[in-house]
Amino acid sequence: MEALDALLNRVSVPRLTEPAPNAAQREGLFQAALRAPDHGQLRPWRFLTIEGEARGKLGELFAEVVAQKGDADQAALDKARAMPLRAPLLVLVIACTREHPKVPVSEQVLAAGCAAHGILIAAHAQGIGAVWRTGEMAYSAHVAKGLGLGEGEELIGFLYLGTPMSEPRTAPVLKTEDFVSAWG
């Protein structure tokens, strides 16, 4: 697939099944991530992969967050437990920021976001279904602690990857002029 085609036609694919990307495909995903723009070459990111039984453990961690609210019913707990089971592979993207005299923390988080986007584009180019999810669990201190995130680390998203259950939708064509204007 041509690079521009991948950029213009990537869409989120939320309904995923086995198989997960194989070792060669994963190498391509992570190599694409490592090409993200990176002022200062700080490489302010790392990735956790979660698959197999580890998805159930992550679901239990999610259920603990829901249970902490105090008014969670069984359906809410079950829903939280099932969230990581929506794809055979999850890649968690973690921004690893630190103080730097020329590279603000905000730039480092953006670089990690670009690394995540690189994974999504590489997935699309290889025919792998992928969707970037955040939500309550991405911002939970309990989840961050359970995943072993350290000082200066921030979970910026869960990338769900697998085989699309149906043909991905067609990317909408947006009008460039709705988003671009000349200054001055």
C-alpha positions, 0 to 999 in steps of 0.5 A: 500500500502506498503511504498516501493511500494509507494516510488518506484511507485509514479508519477506526475498526472497532469490531475485531477478532483473531488472529492478532498481528503476527511477529513480523507485522508487529515489528512493522507497527513498532518500527513505524511508531519509532519514526514519530517526530521527536524534538530532541530525540528523547523517544518519550514513549513506551508500549505495553502489549496485552493479549491472551489471559493478560486481557482478563487481568486488565479487565479485572483492573478495569472492574476495580475502577468501576467498583470503587465508585461504590454504586456499580451493579453487576452489569457495569462490572461485567462490561468493564471486565469485557472491555479488553476482550474486544480485540486479540491484542492491545497496545498501550501507548505510554508517554514517558515525559521528563523535564528538558530545557528545550522540549516541553512536556506537552511536546513529548506527549504529542510525540507519543501521540504521533507514535500511536498514530504511526501504529494505526497507519502501519496497521491499516497499511498491513490490513490489520484492524485497529482502533484507538480508545481512551475513556475513563480507564485511560485516565485512571490513576488506579489503572496506571498504578496497576500497569506499573506506570512510573513518575512522568508516565502517562497512558495516552491510549489503548490501541485495539488490534486484530482482524476486522470482523467486516470490511472497514467503512470508507473514510469520509472525504472532508473539504480541505477549505473547512479546515485550512485558511491563509493568515495575513 
